[in-house]
Amino acid sequence: MQDIPVIDISALRAGGEDPDRQECVSRIMTACTEIGFLSIAGHGVLPETTDRMRDLVRRIFDVDEAQKWAGAITRENYRGYIPLGFFTPNDGSGAPDLYEGYKLHHEVDADDPIRLDCALYGPNRWPDGIADARRITLDYWRALDGVARDLLSALEQALDIAPGALCGCFETPMTNMTLLHYPPQPPRRAGYGIHPHKDTDALTIIAHDPVGGLEVQMPDGRWIAAACPPGDFIVNIGDMLELWSGGRLVSTPHRVINTSGKERYSFPYFAVPRHDVVVAPLMAPVAGFDRPPVHTGHWSREIWRTNWPDEAADANTPELGTLHDRAEGQGA
């Protein structure tokens, strides 16, 4: 596979009777086993839903710095504004990533009983003074929940596992979104918008971006632009689905370099299962694939803890997201 395939997934939404479903599932499986990325059309998300979300993201980052910092993320609440260069996975070994963000998680009430089991659940910290931020985001979020269910159901079929084996793990999930702003990056400046990495979730869904800058590493080591037609979504496999599939589905390194001269805005959706789900192979692993099971709640806490520059991974930190075969310039 030399490029990211474009796949119409409307047959997935038509139900099990659609005669085109099996071909669609087969194409999805090929993309997910060969490159781990695909561009989807026929997803059912209304264009105006995505347009409103993109406009909202611009407005969130277009306020003054004092207003943004007033809602800054804290160690106690994995939600809120992430200042430019605030988090860097480079641990001092490289330039900070050139983005600012706003973190949101699956919305639950402050008194929801699930918070007694996992403190990472809770209400989101919505940006002050931004009209309809909560409504617009949750409308978009619900639409992508449906797309994620369609894709997970297709992968259950492709992997020949029981219906619901994957989808059933996403009731009261730890699914999250990061709203992102990448200022234009000077061509000669070292570093990345976001450094090369693999996603640690099950799957990621990203709306078409008119500016560009997302690049995907091919199996032969080349980096290609993640082309996506207008109105489509880029989808990529994360480490959790790679682990569930015993290494059949591929979690692929990718990065962002914004040398377009334009402001770039993105709002990826990260599908993550419920906090008590233990992710382990659902079938015999392929030859050479040897990864330990991962407890979703523990993994999520470690991802959060080790984001802070004065914290380090240790023997109890899951290896999800690690780039084992590091090319020049890659980080973990």
Secondary structure, DSSP 8 states (H G I E B T S, - for coil): --S--EEE-HHHHT-TT-TTHHHHHHHHHHHHHHTSEEEEE-----HHHHHHHHHHHHHHHTS-HHHHHHTB--SS-S-EEE-TTS--TTTTSS---S-EEEEEE-B--TT-THHHH-TT-B-----TT-TTHHHHHHHHHHHHHHHHHHHHHHHHHHHT--TTTTGGGGSSB--EEEEEEE----TT--S-SEEEE---SSEEEEE--SS--EEEE-TTS-EEE----TT-EEEEE-HHHHHHTTT-S----EEE---SSS-EEE--EEE--BTT-EE--SS---TT-----EEHHHHHHHHHHHHSTT----TTS--TT--SS--TT---
